[in-house]
Amino acid sequence: MDNPRCRLYLISPPDFDIPSFTDDLEAALSGGDAACLQLRMKGVSDTAIVQAAEALMPICHAHGAEFLINDHADIAKRVGADGVHLGQTDGNVKDARRLLGPDASIGVTCHNSKHLAFEAGEAGADYVAFGAFFPTATKQTEYSAGLDLLTEWSAIAEIPCVAIGGITVENCAPLIGAGADFLAVSSGVWDYRKGPKQAITDFNTVIESAIGPNAD
């Protein structure tokens, strides 16, 4: 994924009704820029993931957003997704690259560890994800990360970094200032009090304000 400026990295809700969520996704992506949607479905069958992907991926592509699958490189290959996001125990980058090809976007969860991030980069990852930066109800939080990690990473590494964990319109500005290339957001968009479309609009307003008018 390209990152000329900080961009939104959407993550699906952990549980959703496909017809209803297609409406939410269409609304959200019509509200402004988003780099991608990661389909993150836990504890469901491969068939359910494929069905969701087939419904959601065309919406993403219609709005110029990439479509990524969480954990399952094989399903990403099966549905023709743009890439895969891997946890530390969900396969490895080299195998995913062999399966998905050189143009796929492959990211890796690195918690709060520069060491894990360097390993991911050496293996060929396109981006690394750090967090959690704030408390989140979307998933159990085992690791926490500070703004200094983003600042240090942006100073020493060329691989883009994604900030994740409890990110909202109200708290995201310091992450942008610290060097996050992407803001991974789930409930901060889907549960936004003004709706998903306005969430995307408001996030982008904060991003533009935080990076300044002359940023590339």
Buried (B, 14 or more C-beta within 10 A) or exposed (E): BEBEBBBBBBBBBBEBEEEEBBEBBBBBBBBBBBBBBBBBBEEEEEEEBBBBBEBBBEBBEEBEBBBBBBBBBBBBBBBEBBBBBBEBEBBBBEEBBEBBEEEBBBBBBBBBBBEBBBBBBEBBBBBBBBBBBBEBEBBEBEEEBEBEBBBBBBEEBEBBBBBBBBBBBEEBBEBBBBBBBBBBBBBBBBBBEEBBBBBBBBBBEBBBEBBEEEEE
